[in-house]
Amino acid sequence: MNEKTLLKAIGGIDDRFLMFDTQEQTDRKSIKHGAVWVVCAAAALAVCIGAAVVLQHGRNEVKSAPESSVVTSAVTTYKSEIAYEKQWNEMTDEERYTLLEYGGESYDSRLSAVPQEFLGEKAGSAQAVGYDLFNDKKHTLGCEVFAIDGIDQNCAVAVKYDGQENAYAFVNAYYRPQTLGQFIDDLSLEENLVFGDIYCNYFENGEYVSMKYTGADGGVIWNMLLSDRTAANVYSDNDWYDVKMDIGVDVPLLGYKNISLGVTEDGYIVTNILDTGKAFYIGKDKTEAFIKYVESECKGEVLPKENGDEAVPE
């Protein structure tokens, strides 16, 4: 197993192979004030061998985020941090075989079933891969690979394991769109992106304050933030994107819930859809106007400090 494969196999151990004594689970890749944090192999290995601290459609639809959601610098934590790692023989096939190399691309599972009506044409057959990390053993299972209607195959595919009826979404974290327009089109985000609540953090009188805003209009979000289709994807791991507001978004077709569409004061929108960072410069005037819109037109509430350990947009 090479370093890249090992990282993919265990970097997502928290949301693929762990059972928590809370039922609430959300996506783990996060943007902290706009910076995407990638789990290193050493840290992931520490997670896999011990107790872990874990980090529907419609253009104008606005969906409320879970009531338990709060912002703590856009990092997901839990009321209980006790985790149990499943043994290989305790897992289902979809939990075991989460890696796929197909068509020159690398995919990993979202552990989310794709509705039958969204299954496109069969693209081919392949071998899904899983690793028994306790015994350091690689396993494979035959599968069929399908297109997902409206989703470019460079972004995601549906995988149906041999002997199963359900197909599961597998995403390509290495996909990098050139422009915002390409990103929207390749994922059919006008149909698949659902907006939730909006969060903001700031310091006041020496204290850290978290705000939640509700009632944002989905059409306003599209017009203010997502209408510049020529905006280039300028994301770099070396840059820091100081997010002022986080919009919680869902992409239900691919199994994403309550992840981040971040807005900076200096003109960027950033997101971790497909598990890695994308940043588009749309202009300082647009992001400042959006922040003012939220602060003046949406209903805001200060979140109680005691809720600071619950799930947040990532």
GUDRENDO-702486 format. One record per residue (C-alpha): residue number from 1; z, x, y. Coordinates in pm, whole numbers, always signed. Each point is the difference from the previous one (the first is absolute). Layout:
REM residues N
{num=NUM | z=Z | x=X | y=Y}
...
//
This chain:
REM residues 314
{num=1 | z=+0 | x=+0 | y=+0}
{num=2 | z=-105 | x=+166 | y=+327}
{num=3 | z=+201 | x=-18 | y=+323}
{num=4 | z=-210 | x=-280 | y=+149}
{num=5 | z=+30 | x=-212 | y=-313}
{num=6 | z=+374 | x=+67 | y=-27}
{num=7 | z=+52 | x=-108 | y=+359}
{num=8 | z=-194 | x=-319 | y=-59}
{num=9 | z=+185 | x=-66 | y=-323}
{num=10 | z=+350 | x=+33 | y=+141}
{num=11 | z=-42 | x=-34 | y=+374}
{num=12 | z=+9 | x=-377 | y=-35}
{num=13 | z=+276 | x=-11 | y=-254}
{num=14 | z=+222 | x=-214 | y=+219}
{num=15 | z=-219 | x=-308 | y=+6}
{num=16 | z=-170 | x=+30 | y=-337}
{num=17 | z=+267 | x=+98 | y=-247}
{num=18 | z=+335 | x=-94 | y=+148}
{num=19 | z=+192 | x=-324 | y=-40}
{num=20 | z=+235 | x=-78 | y=+288}
{num=21 | z=+295 | x=-234 | y=-4}
{num=22 | z=-161 | x=-167 | y=+299}
{num=23 | z=-321 | x=-197 | y=-54}
{num=24 | z=-148 | x=+92 | y=+333}
{num=25 | z=-257 | x=+275 | y=-29}
{num=26 | z=-253 | x=+103 | y=+260}
{num=27 | z=-256 | x=+275 | y=+38}
{num=28 | z=+142 | x=+349 | y=+15}
{num=29 | z=-242 | x=+213 | y=+197}
{num=30 | z=+121 | x=-22 | y=+357}
{num=31 | z=-86 | x=+98 | y=+355}
{num=32 | z=+311 | x=+111 | y=+185}
{num=33 | z=-81 | x=-39 | y=+367}
{num=34 | z=-360 | x=+49 | y=-102}
{num=35 | z=+38 | x=+307 | y=-220}
{num=36 | z=-96 | x=-55 | y=-362}
{num=37 | z=+252 | x=+159 | y=-232}
{num=38 | z=-149 | x=+124 | y=-328}
{num=39 | z=+246 | x=+57 | y=-282}
{num=40 | z=-26 | x=+354 | y=-132}
{num=41 | z=-12 | x=+70 | y=-370}
{num=42 | z=+345 | x=+156 | y=-6}
{num=43 | z=+161 | x=-296 | y=+170}
{num=44 | z=-183 | x=-243 | y=-225}
{num=45 | z=+114 | x=+189 | y=-306}
{num=46 | z=+358 | x=-26 | y=+120}
{num=47 | z=-50 | x=-375 | y=+24}
{num=48 | z=-142 | x=-31 | y=-348}
{num=49 | z=+290 | x=+181 | y=-170}
{num=50 | z=+295 | x=-148 | y=+183}
{num=51 | z=+130 | x=-285 | y=+206}
{num=52 | z=-238 | x=-74 | y=+284}
{num=53 | z=+27 | x=-105 | y=+361}
{num=54 | z=-316 | x=-196 | y=+53}
{num=55 | z=-182 | x=+50 | y=+265}
{num=56 | z=-1531 | x=-1990 | y=+262}
{num=57 | z=-296 | x=+21 | y=+138}
{num=58 | z=-139 | x=-89 | y=+343}
{num=59 | z=-85 | x=+186 | y=+317}
{num=60 | z=+237 | x=-195 | y=+225}
{num=61 | z=+276 | x=-71 | y=-249}
{num=62 | z=+350 | x=+125 | y=+84}
{num=63 | z=+245 | x=+8 | y=-287}
{num=64 | z=+372 | x=+48 | y=+52}
{num=65 | z=+148 | x=+315 | y=-152}
{num=66 | z=+283 | x=-40 | y=-252}
{num=67 | z=+323 | x=-108 | y=+162}
{num=68 | z=+167 | x=+314 | y=-129}
{num=69 | z=-237 | x=+227 | y=+189}
{num=70 | z=+134 | x=+226 | y=+274}
{num=71 | z=-114 | x=+323 | y=+157}
{num=72 | z=+181 | x=+324 | y=-73}
{num=73 | z=-261 | x=+245 | y=+123}
{num=74 | z=-247 | x=-161 | y=-241}
{num=75 | z=+169 | x=+135 | y=-311}
{num=76 | z=+78 | x=-235 | y=-289}
{num=77 | z=+355 | x=+12 | y=-132}
{num=78 | z=+203 | x=-238 | y=-212}
{num=79 | z=+340 | x=-162 | y=-4}
{num=80 | z=+51 | x=+165 | y=-335}
{num=81 | z=-140 | x=+344 | y=-59}
{num=82 | z=+74 | x=+5 | y=-373}
{num=83 | z=-322 | x=+31 | y=-196}
{num=84 | z=-85 | x=+0 | y=-366}
{num=85 | z=-307 | x=+182 | y=-125}
{num=86 | z=-181 | x=-169 | y=-284}
{num=87 | z=-73 | x=+187 | y=-320}
{num=88 | z=-362 | x=+6 | y=-121}
{num=89 | z=+67 | x=-252 | y=-276}
{num=90 | z=+159 | x=-239 | y=+250}
{num=91 | z=-310 | x=-23 | y=+216}
{num=92 | z=-295 | x=-236 | y=-18}
{num=93 | z=-352 | x=+143 | y=-16}
{num=94 | z=-53 | x=-62 | y=+370}
{num=95 | z=+316 | x=+197 | y=+76}
{num=96 | z=-96 | x=+286 | y=-230}
{num=97 | z=-365 | x=+56 | y=+79}
{num=98 | z=-15 | x=+28 | y=+376}
{num=99 | z=-257 | x=+274 | y=+57}
{num=100 | z=-377 | x=-20 | y=-19}
{num=101 | z=-281 | x=+249 | y=+56}
{num=102 | z=-326 | x=-188 | y=+38}
{num=103 | z=-331 | x=+62 | y=+173}
{num=104 | z=+123 | x=+322 | y=+153}
{num=105 | z=+298 | x=-171 | y=+165}
{num=106 | z=+372 | x=-3 | y=-78}
{num=107 | z=+180 | x=-334 | y=-7}
{num=108 | z=+355 | x=-108 | y=-64}
{num=109 | z=+139 | x=-339 | y=-81}
{num=110 | z=+156 | x=-246 | y=+240}
{num=111 | z=+159 | x=-185 | y=-295}
{num=112 | z=-149 | x=-315 | y=+147}
{num=113 | z=-228 | x=-237 | y=-191}
{num=114 | z=-336 | x=-81 | y=+159}
{num=115 | z=-75 | x=-375 | y=-9}
{num=116 | z=-280 | x=-79 | y=-242}
{num=117 | z=-212 | x=-155 | y=+275}
{num=118 | z=-12 | x=+335 | y=+183}
{num=119 | z=-123 | x=+202 | y=-298}
{num=120 | z=-349 | x=+131 | y=+66}
{num=121 | z=-251 | x=+158 | y=-234}
{num=122 | z=+111 | x=+235 | y=-273}
{num=123 | z=-56 | x=+356 | y=+119}
{num=124 | z=+65 | x=+175 | y=-329}
{num=125 | z=+260 | x=+118 | y=-247}
{num=126 | z=+258 | x=+275 | y=+33}
{num=127 | z=+333 | x=+135 | y=-121}
{num=128 | z=+312 | x=-83 | y=+201}
{num=129 | z=+264 | x=+273 | y=-7}
{num=130 | z=+376 | x=-13 | y=-15}
{num=131 | z=+271 | x=+264 | y=-32}
{num=132 | z=+321 | x=-23 | y=-197}
{num=133 | z=+202 | x=+212 | y=+240}
{num=134 | z=+306 | x=+13 | y=-224}
{num=135 | z=-200 | x=+160 | y=-282}
{num=136 | z=-267 | x=+169 | y=+214}
{num=137 | z=-280 | x=-173 | y=-187}
{num=138 | z=-333 | x=-136 | y=+120}
{num=139 | z=-129 | x=-333 | y=-132}
{num=140 | z=-333 | x=-178 | y=+45}
{num=141 | z=-114 | x=-358 | y=-48}
{num=142 | z=-353 | x=-138 | y=+11}
{num=143 | z=-86 | x=-236 | y=+283}
{num=144 | z=-283 | x=-179 | y=+175}
{num=145 | z=-60 | x=+62 | y=+369}
{num=146 | z=-113 | x=-283 | y=+228}
{num=147 | z=-96 | x=-32 | y=+363}
{num=148 | z=+225 | x=-215 | y=+218}
{num=149 | z=-191 | x=-251 | y=+210}
{num=150 | z=-13 | x=+111 | y=+361}
{num=151 | z=+155 | x=+341 | y=-69}
{num=152 | z=-203 | x=+320 | y=+0}
{num=153 | z=+42 | x=+186 | y=-329}
{num=154 | z=+84 | x=+318 | y=+191}
{num=155 | z=+315 | x=-183 | y=+111}
{num=156 | z=+113 | x=-190 | y=-307}
{num=157 | z=-103 | x=-135 | y=-340}
{num=158 | z=+144 | x=-242 | y=-253}
{num=159 | z=+104 | x=+133 | y=-340}
{num=160 | z=+30 | x=-210 | y=-315}
{num=161 | z=+178 | x=+182 | y=-283}
{num=162 | z=-136 | x=-38 | y=-352}
{num=163 | z=+152 | x=-307 | y=-162}
{num=164 | z=+115 | x=-156 | y=+327}
{num=165 | z=-130 | x=-290 | y=+205}
{num=166 | z=+141 | x=+99 | y=+339}
{num=167 | z=-166 | x=+255 | y=+226}
{num=168 | z=+204 | x=+217 | y=+237}
{num=169 | z=-81 | x=+148 | y=+339}
{num=170 | z=-45 | x=+378 | y=+8}
{num=171 | z=-39 | x=+166 | y=+339}
{num=172 | z=-149 | x=+329 | y=+116}
{num=173 | z=+253 | x=+165 | y=+229}
{num=174 | z=-254 | x=+271 | y=+85}
{num=175 | z=-239 | x=-247 | y=+164}
{num=176 | z=-55 | x=+95 | y=+365}
{num=177 | z=-203 | x=-235 | y=+219}
{num=178 | z=-193 | x=+152 | y=+288}
{num=179 | z=+53 | x=-290 | y=+240}
{num=180 | z=+216 | x=-306 | y=+46}
{num=181 | z=-302 | x=-220 | y=-65}
{num=182 | z=-64 | x=+169 | y=-335}
{num=183 | z=+366 | x=-42 | y=-93}
{num=184 | z=-10 | x=-372 | y=+83}
{num=185 | z=-326 | x=-57 | y=-188}
{num=186 | z=+81 | x=+207 | y=-310}
{num=187 | z=+320 | x=-201 | y=-55}
{num=188 | z=-124 | x=-331 | y=+145}
{num=189 | z=+309 | x=+4 | y=+218}
{num=190 | z=-116 | x=-297 | y=+205}
{num=191 | z=+56 | x=-207 | y=-314}
{num=192 | z=+270 | x=+203 | y=-174}
{num=193 | z=+241 | x=+116 | y=+272}
{num=194 | z=+307 | x=-215 | y=+69}
{num=195 | z=+223 | x=+71 | y=+300}
{num=196 | z=+378 | x=-32 | y=-11}
{num=197 | z=+282 | x=+67 | y=+243}
{num=198 | z=-1 | x=+282 | y=+254}
{num=199 | z=+277 | x=+256 | y=+36}
{num=200 | z=+106 | x=+241 | y=+270}
{num=201 | z=+272 | x=+267 | y=+17}
{num=202 | z=+153 | x=+158 | y=+309}
{num=203 | z=+315 | x=+166 | y=+129}
{num=204 | z=+218 | x=-178 | y=+253}
{num=205 | z=+335 | x=+118 | y=+131}
{num=206 | z=+12 | x=+264 | y=-269}
{num=207 | z=-58 | x=-247 | y=-282}
{num=208 | z=-296 | x=-60 | y=-228}
{num=209 | z=-135 | x=-355 | y=+41}
{num=210 | z=-244 | x=-180 | y=-230}
{num=211 | z=-200 | x=-301 | y=+119}
{num=212 | z=-203 | x=-255 | y=-194}
{num=213 | z=-272 | x=-207 | y=+168}
{num=214 | z=-150 | x=-315 | y=-148}
{num=215 | z=-277 | x=-237 | y=+105}
{num=216 | z=-279 | x=+251 | y=+62}
{num=217 | z=-349 | x=-152 | y=-9}
{num=218 | z=-224 | x=+154 | y=-264}
{num=219 | z=-306 | x=-38 | y=+219}
{num=220 | z=+169 | x=+193 | y=+278}
{num=221 | z=+85 | x=+281 | y=-241}
{num=222 | z=-362 | x=+19 | y=-113}
{num=223 | z=-139 | x=-9 | y=+354}
{num=224 | z=+243 | x=+250 | y=+147}
{num=225 | z=+33 | x=+249 | y=-283}
{num=226 | z=-282 | x=-37 | y=-252}
{num=227 | z=-309 | x=-87 | y=+201}
{num=228 | z=-120 | x=+355 | y=+75}
{num=229 | z=-201 | x=+55 | y=-315}
{num=230 | z=-126 | x=+340 | y=+120}
{num=231 | z=+350 | x=+150 | y=+27}
{num=232 | z=+6 | x=+316 | y=-211}
{num=233 | z=+258 | x=+71 | y=-268}
{num=234 | z=+172 | x=+306 | y=+147}
{num=235 | z=+301 | x=+11 | y=-230}
{num=236 | z=+141 | x=+343 | y=-78}
{num=237 | z=+316 | x=+100 | y=-185}
{num=238 | z=+57 | x=+251 | y=+278}
{num=239 | z=+24 | x=-266 | y=+271}
{num=240 | z=+297 | x=-219 | y=+92}
{num=241 | z=-68 | x=-363 | y=+87}
{num=242 | z=+293 | x=-135 | y=+195}
{num=243 | z=-9 | x=-367 | y=-97}
{num=244 | z=+145 | x=-240 | y=+254}
{num=245 | z=-49 | x=-316 | y=-206}
{num=246 | z=-55 | x=-69 | y=-369}
{num=247 | z=-191 | x=-309 | y=-110}
{num=248 | z=+90 | x=-97 | y=-356}
{num=249 | z=-322 | x=-70 | y=-190}
{num=250 | z=-93 | x=-119 | y=-348}
{num=251 | z=-317 | x=+57 | y=-201}
{num=252 | z=+78 | x=-238 | y=-288}
{num=253 | z=-323 | x=+62 | y=-190}
{num=254 | z=+105 | x=+364 | y=-53}
{num=255 | z=+372 | x=-65 | y=-38}
{num=256 | z=+116 | x=+130 | y=+339}
{num=257 | z=+293 | x=-175 | y=+163}
{num=258 | z=+176 | x=+72 | y=+328}
{num=259 | z=-159 | x=+337 | y=+78}
{num=260 | z=-67 | x=+141 | y=+344}
{num=261 | z=-266 | x=-41 | y=+264}
{num=262 | z=+156 | x=+216 | y=+269}
{num=263 | z=-79 | x=+0 | y=+372}
{num=264 | z=+67 | x=+302 | y=+223}
{num=265 | z=+36 | x=-1 | y=+377}
{num=266 | z=-264 | x=+270 | y=+34}
{num=267 | z=-292 | x=-191 | y=-150}
{num=268 | z=+14 | x=+25 | y=-379}
{num=269 | z=+30 | x=-249 | y=-282}
{num=270 | z=+118 | x=+150 | y=-328}
{num=271 | z=+36 | x=-142 | y=-348}
{num=272 | z=+75 | x=+101 | y=-358}
{num=273 | z=-216 | x=-261 | y=-172}
{num=274 | z=-128 | x=+166 | y=-321}
{num=275 | z=+312 | x=+220 | y=+4}
{num=276 | z=-114 | x=+275 | y=+236}
{num=277 | z=-21 | x=+21 | y=+378}
{num=278 | z=-280 | x=-129 | y=+217}
{num=279 | z=+10 | x=+27 | y=+380}
{num=280 | z=-251 | x=-145 | y=+243}
{num=281 | z=-4 | x=+70 | y=+374}
{num=282 | z=-75 | x=-329 | y=+176}
{num=283 | z=+121 | x=+95 | y=+347}
{num=284 | z=+332 | x=+9 | y=+183}
{num=285 | z=-89 | x=-306 | y=+206}
{num=286 | z=-38 | x=-212 | y=-314}
{num=287 | z=+318 | x=+107 | y=-172}
{num=288 | z=+205 | x=-32 | y=+318}
{num=289 | z=-142 | x=-349 | y=+57}
{num=290 | z=+91 | x=-100 | y=-354}
{num=291 | z=+356 | x=+126 | y=+36}
{num=292 | z=+37 | x=-197 | y=+323}
{num=293 | z=-142 | x=-310 | y=-171}
{num=294 | z=+256 | x=+21 | y=-280}
{num=295 | z=+291 | x=+60 | y=+236}
{num=296 | z=-98 | x=-285 | y=+233}
{num=297 | z=-161 | x=-261 | y=-228}
{num=298 | z=+177 | x=+33 | y=-336}
{num=299 | z=+351 | x=-101 | y=-94}
{num=300 | z=+225 | x=+304 | y=-31}
{num=301 | z=+339 | x=+44 | y=-158}
{num=302 | z=+229 | x=+296 | y=-40}
{num=303 | z=+60 | x=+67 | y=-367}
{num=304 | z=+362 | x=+32 | y=-113}
{num=305 | z=+96 | x=+357 | y=-84}
{num=306 | z=+144 | x=-105 | y=-333}
{num=307 | z=-353 | x=-96 | y=-116}
{num=308 | z=-125 | x=+353 | y=+51}
{num=309 | z=-11 | x=+79 | y=-372}
{num=310 | z=-253 | x=-266 | y=-97}
{num=311 | z=-377 | x=+10 | y=-43}
{num=312 | z=-220 | x=+72 | y=+302}
{num=313 | z=-373 | x=+27 | y=+72}
{num=314 | z=-115 | x=+334 | y=-132}
//
